[in-house]
Amino acid sequence: MNDVFSDVFALSYEHSPNLLVGRWLRDVADRSLYPPQEELLSAALQNNRCRFWLLDMRTQRAYSPVLLDWLDSLLTQQVVSVLGSPVFIACVAEKIHQAEIEGIGTETLLRQQAQHEFYPYFFNDEAAAREWLADSQDYEHRPPQR
Protein backbone atom coordinates (compact mmCIF):
# COMPACT_ATOMS: atom_id res chain seq x y z
CA MET A 1 0.00 0.00 0.00
CA ASN A 2 1.26 3.43 -0.87
CA ASP A 3 -1.41 6.10 -0.71
CA VAL A 4 -0.96 9.80 -1.19
CA PHE A 5 -3.88 11.46 0.57
CA SER A 6 -3.05 14.91 -0.69
CA ASP A 7 -0.17 16.98 -1.95
CA VAL A 8 0.84 17.16 1.71
CA PHE A 9 0.72 13.62 3.16
CA ALA A 10 1.59 10.10 1.97
CA LEU A 11 0.98 6.84 3.81
CA SER A 12 2.44 3.41 3.22
CA TYR A 13 2.56 0.06 4.97
CA GLU A 14 5.84 -1.82 5.29
CA HIS A 15 4.96 -5.47 5.76
CA SER A 16 8.31 -6.83 6.91
CA PRO A 17 8.82 -4.52 9.88
CA ASN A 18 5.01 -4.21 10.34
CA LEU A 19 5.00 -0.40 10.20
CA LEU A 20 2.49 2.14 9.02
CA VAL A 21 4.61 5.03 7.70
CA GLY A 22 3.19 8.51 7.20
CA ARG A 23 5.27 11.27 5.64
CA TRP A 24 4.57 14.93 5.19
CA LEU A 25 5.69 15.78 1.68
CA ARG A 26 6.16 19.50 2.19
CA ASP A 27 5.96 22.22 4.80
CA VAL A 28 2.38 23.27 5.56
CA ALA A 29 0.43 25.53 7.91
CA ASP A 30 -0.77 24.22 11.29
CA ARG A 31 -4.36 23.35 10.48
CA SER A 32 -3.63 21.42 7.30
CA LEU A 33 -0.73 19.54 8.85
CA TYR A 34 -2.54 16.50 10.19
CA PRO A 35 -4.27 13.82 8.12
CA PRO A 36 -7.74 12.63 9.05
CA GLN A 37 -7.56 10.08 11.84
CA GLU A 38 -10.18 7.93 10.12
CA GLU A 39 -7.82 7.36 7.19
CA LEU A 40 -4.95 6.37 9.47
CA LEU A 41 -7.16 4.01 11.45
CA SER A 42 -8.59 2.51 8.29
CA ALA A 43 -5.08 1.90 6.89
CA ALA A 44 -3.99 0.34 10.18
CA LEU A 45 -7.04 -1.94 10.22
CA GLN A 46 -6.44 -3.02 6.62
CA ASN A 47 -2.87 -3.96 7.51
CA ASN A 48 -3.13 -6.48 10.32
CA ARG A 49 -4.41 -3.93 12.84
CA CYS A 50 -0.98 -2.33 12.71
CA ARG A 51 -0.19 -0.71 16.06
CA PHE A 52 3.27 0.60 15.09
CA TRP A 53 3.33 3.95 13.29
CA LEU A 54 6.20 6.08 12.05
CA LEU A 55 5.23 9.69 11.35
CA ASP A 56 7.94 11.67 9.57
CA MET A 57 7.50 15.42 10.06
CA ARG A 58 10.99 16.52 9.07
CA THR A 59 9.72 18.64 6.17
CA GLN A 60 8.08 20.99 8.68
CA ARG A 61 10.10 24.14 9.30
CA ALA A 62 8.27 24.97 12.52
CA TYR A 63 7.14 22.73 15.34
CA SER A 64 3.39 22.95 15.69
CA PRO A 65 1.87 22.62 19.16
CA VAL A 66 -1.30 21.58 17.30
CA LEU A 67 0.41 18.19 17.04
CA LEU A 68 -0.31 17.56 20.72
CA ASP A 69 -4.02 18.25 20.16
CA TRP A 70 -4.00 15.91 17.15
CA LEU A 71 -2.36 13.10 19.15
CA ASP A 72 -4.82 13.69 21.97
CA SER A 73 -7.74 13.46 19.54
CA LEU A 74 -6.32 10.18 18.19
CA LEU A 75 -6.65 8.81 21.69
CA THR A 76 -10.16 10.29 21.91
CA GLN A 77 -11.00 8.43 18.68
CA GLN A 78 -10.32 5.29 20.72
CA VAL A 79 -7.42 4.17 18.55
CA VAL A 80 -6.36 1.72 21.28
CA SER A 81 -9.77 0.07 21.50
CA VAL A 82 -10.03 -0.13 17.70
CA LEU A 83 -6.55 -1.57 17.06
CA GLY A 84 -5.78 -3.27 20.35
CA SER A 85 -3.15 -2.22 22.80
CA PRO A 86 -0.60 -0.93 23.13
CA VAL A 87 -0.25 1.48 20.19
CA PHE A 88 3.21 2.96 19.49
CA ILE A 89 3.79 6.11 17.44
CA ALA A 90 7.28 7.35 16.62
CA CYS A 91 7.23 10.97 15.45
CA VAL A 92 10.38 12.06 13.65
CA ALA A 93 11.07 15.79 13.76
CA GLU A 94 14.07 17.98 13.10
CA LYS A 95 16.58 18.32 15.92
CA ILE A 96 16.05 22.11 15.98
CA HIS A 97 12.53 21.47 17.35
CA GLN A 98 13.71 19.23 20.20
CA ALA A 99 13.45 21.88 22.96
CA GLU A 100 9.87 22.71 21.98
CA ILE A 101 8.91 19.05 21.72
CA GLU A 102 10.39 18.22 25.10
CA GLY A 103 8.39 21.00 26.78
CA ILE A 104 5.97 20.50 29.61
CA GLY A 105 2.95 20.07 27.32
CA THR A 106 4.50 17.06 25.62
CA GLU A 107 5.59 15.48 28.89
CA THR A 108 2.08 15.85 30.30
CA LEU A 109 0.54 14.37 27.14
CA LEU A 110 2.90 11.37 27.21
CA ARG A 111 2.04 10.59 30.82
CA GLN A 112 -1.70 10.88 30.21
CA GLN A 113 -1.66 8.73 27.11
CA ALA A 114 0.55 6.05 28.64
CA GLN A 115 -2.29 5.38 31.08
CA HIS A 116 -4.31 4.26 28.05
CA GLU A 117 -1.48 2.21 26.49
CA PHE A 118 -1.00 4.81 23.76
CA TYR A 119 2.67 5.74 23.36
CA PRO A 120 3.66 8.63 21.09
CA TYR A 121 7.40 9.36 21.32
CA PHE A 122 9.54 11.87 19.49
CA PHE A 123 12.83 11.31 17.68
CA ASN A 124 15.12 13.38 15.50
CA ASP A 125 16.57 10.34 13.73
CA GLU A 126 14.49 7.94 11.64
CA ALA A 127 16.81 4.99 12.28
CA ALA A 128 16.40 5.43 16.04
CA ALA A 129 12.61 5.72 15.63
CA ARG A 130 12.51 2.54 13.57
CA GLU A 131 14.66 0.72 16.11
CA TRP A 132 12.35 1.81 18.94
CA LEU A 133 9.31 0.61 16.98
CA ALA A 134 10.99 -2.74 16.24
CA ASP A 135 11.84 -3.14 19.93
CA SER A 136 8.28 -2.15 20.83
CA GLN A 137 6.96 -5.15 18.96
CA ASP A 138 8.65 -7.38 21.52
CA TYR A 139 6.80 -5.77 24.44
CA GLU A 140 3.28 -6.68 25.36
CA HIS A 141 2.08 -3.74 27.45
CA ARG A 142 4.81 -1.13 27.80
CA PRO A 143 7.30 0.67 25.59
CA PRO A 144 10.97 -0.26 25.66
CA GLN A 145 13.42 2.13 27.25
CA ARG A 146 14.67 4.82 24.89
C-alpha positions as CSV (number, residue, x, y, z in Angstrom):
1,M,0.0,0.0,0.0
2,N,1.3,3.4,-0.9
3,D,-1.4,6.1,-0.7
4,V,-1.0,9.8,-1.2
5,F,-3.9,11.5,0.6
6,S,-3.0,14.9,-0.7
7,D,-0.2,17.0,-2.0
8,V,0.8,17.2,1.7
9,F,0.7,13.6,3.2
10,A,1.6,10.1,2.0
11,L,1.0,6.8,3.8
12,S,2.4,3.4,3.2
13,Y,2.6,0.1,5.0
14,E,5.8,-1.8,5.3
15,H,5.0,-5.5,5.8
16,S,8.3,-6.8,6.9
17,P,8.8,-4.5,9.9
18,N,5.0,-4.2,10.3
19,L,5.0,-0.4,10.2
20,L,2.5,2.1,9.0
21,V,4.6,5.0,7.7
22,G,3.2,8.5,7.2
23,R,5.3,11.3,5.6
24,W,4.6,14.9,5.2
25,L,5.7,15.8,1.7
26,R,6.2,19.5,2.2
27,D,6.0,22.2,4.8
28,V,2.4,23.3,5.6
29,A,0.4,25.5,7.9
30,D,-0.8,24.2,11.3
31,R,-4.4,23.3,10.5
32,S,-3.6,21.4,7.3
33,L,-0.7,19.5,8.8
34,Y,-2.5,16.5,10.2
35,P,-4.3,13.8,8.1
36,P,-7.7,12.6,9.0
37,Q,-7.6,10.1,11.8
38,E,-10.2,7.9,10.1
39,E,-7.8,7.4,7.2
40,L,-5.0,6.4,9.5
41,L,-7.2,4.0,11.5
42,S,-8.6,2.5,8.3
43,A,-5.1,1.9,6.9
44,A,-4.0,0.3,10.2
45,L,-7.0,-1.9,10.2
46,Q,-6.4,-3.0,6.6
47,N,-2.9,-4.0,7.5
48,N,-3.1,-6.5,10.3
49,R,-4.4,-3.9,12.8
50,C,-1.0,-2.3,12.7
51,R,-0.2,-0.7,16.1
52,F,3.3,0.6,15.1
53,W,3.3,4.0,13.3
54,L,6.2,6.1,12.1
55,L,5.2,9.7,11.3
56,D,7.9,11.7,9.6
57,M,7.5,15.4,10.1
58,R,11.0,16.5,9.1
59,T,9.7,18.6,6.2
60,Q,8.1,21.0,8.7
61,R,10.1,24.1,9.3
62,A,8.3,25.0,12.5
63,Y,7.1,22.7,15.3
64,S,3.4,23.0,15.7
65,P,1.9,22.6,19.2
66,V,-1.3,21.6,17.3
67,L,0.4,18.2,17.0
68,L,-0.3,17.6,20.7
69,D,-4.0,18.2,20.2
70,W,-4.0,15.9,17.2
71,L,-2.4,13.1,19.1
72,D,-4.8,13.7,22.0
73,S,-7.7,13.5,19.5
74,L,-6.3,10.2,18.2
75,L,-6.7,8.8,21.7
76,T,-10.2,10.3,21.9
77,Q,-11.0,8.4,18.7
78,Q,-10.3,5.3,20.7
79,V,-7.4,4.2,18.6
80,V,-6.4,1.7,21.3
81,S,-9.8,0.1,21.5
82,V,-10.0,-0.1,17.7
83,L,-6.5,-1.6,17.1
84,G,-5.8,-3.3,20.3
85,S,-3.1,-2.2,22.8
86,P,-0.6,-0.9,23.1
87,V,-0.2,1.5,20.2
88,F,3.2,3.0,19.5
89,I,3.8,6.1,17.4
90,A,7.3,7.3,16.6
91,C,7.2,11.0,15.4
92,V,10.4,12.1,13.6
93,A,11.1,15.8,13.8
94,E,14.1,18.0,13.1
95,K,16.6,18.3,15.9
96,I,16.0,22.1,16.0
97,H,12.5,21.5,17.4
98,Q,13.7,19.2,20.2
99,A,13.5,21.9,23.0
100,E,9.9,22.7,22.0
101,I,8.9,19.1,21.7
102,E,10.4,18.2,25.1
103,G,8.4,21.0,26.8
104,I,6.0,20.5,29.6
105,G,2.9,20.1,27.3
106,T,4.5,17.1,25.6
107,E,5.6,15.5,28.9
108,T,2.1,15.8,30.3
109,L,0.5,14.4,27.1
110,L,2.9,11.4,27.2
111,R,2.0,10.6,30.8
112,Q,-1.7,10.9,30.2
113,Q,-1.7,8.7,27.1
114,A,0.5,6.0,28.6
115,Q,-2.3,5.4,31.1
116,H,-4.3,4.3,28.1
117,E,-1.5,2.2,26.5
118,F,-1.0,4.8,23.8
119,Y,2.7,5.7,23.4
120,P,3.7,8.6,21.1
121,Y,7.4,9.4,21.3
122,F,9.5,11.9,19.5
123,F,12.8,11.3,17.7
124,N,15.1,13.4,15.5
125,D,16.6,10.3,13.7
126,E,14.5,7.9,11.6
127,A,16.8,5.0,12.3
128,A,16.4,5.4,16.0
129,A,12.6,5.7,15.6
130,R,12.5,2.5,13.6
131,E,14.7,0.7,16.1
132,W,12.4,1.8,18.9
133,L,9.3,0.6,17.0
134,A,11.0,-2.7,16.2
135,D,11.8,-3.1,19.9
136,S,8.3,-2.1,20.8
137,Q,7.0,-5.2,19.0
138,D,8.7,-7.4,21.5
139,Y,6.8,-5.8,24.4
140,E,3.3,-6.7,25.4
141,H,2.1,-3.7,27.4
142,R,4.8,-1.1,27.8
143,P,7.3,0.7,25.6
144,P,11.0,-0.3,25.7
145,Q,13.4,2.1,27.3
146,R,14.7,4.8,24.9
